[in-house]
């Protein structure tokens, strides 16, 4: 994107700069010195001077501005400090945005899911002897558990109400290669089968960690931008907030080379923290809706039924397949028993 904007816009902006300089020389030649000085004092040139949005004076500055433009379009921040002169450049920005924005959203959602999964593994490892249990039942030593090993390991962790159907449903949902669960998938299985209070505590811990990370990142951005741009800390903190929240009002815009580079790097990482926080909130909302559905379907299920219902609700597709297969087997057995009776 940056290379495309640089190739399209640089020539157009250079032509505008040359026309501006030629107009200055022409007015100096045609007007008296007094009249020309009055134009300068009245701020005439500030109104007609073309903005050097891509900083034509240095090649490095032009590329840095183009990268900032491409980043603000892809992240939808839109500071408004960089505008496009040509129709070709605007058309290119439309095409670029159609591809860049979805890819950026997909990238951050992927990163958020990976980080959230890592946090789940850490929390399960801290609250349960999951690693020692996993190693204990990984008999062949290949770093995975099959259905039987998973069922035995979960019961060893105190989940005696877990059935083999539930263990198989977990394996099917996680799309485990060769029906073998890795340690991360084993921790996810343990999390799904935890009591509601423990799951709520895990969610609050992950939400708290993500929220603290966002706050710390905002404060760090305020300190960095105050140093790079010479702003007051409260102004730099405000700029950090409107950048991280994708508002991009444009009342504060980085003007130094250090500030522009810091904006790109800081925003790239900060949007990852924000995506992680939103992912955790969305996960909780989905759980609330799911548990309400389970409550309406079954008033007071037993602990074993509640465990199986939670897993089957989270893993709806795989559970439906299991139920259909079980019904077929029972019908076959009843058909065979009928003639014998």
Helices and strands as residue ranges (DSSP letters): H 2-30, H 33-41, H 44-48, H 59-74, H 87-127, H 130-137, H 147-156, H 164-173, G 177-179, H 183-192, H 196-229, H 233-244, H 257-297, H 303-314, H 316-340
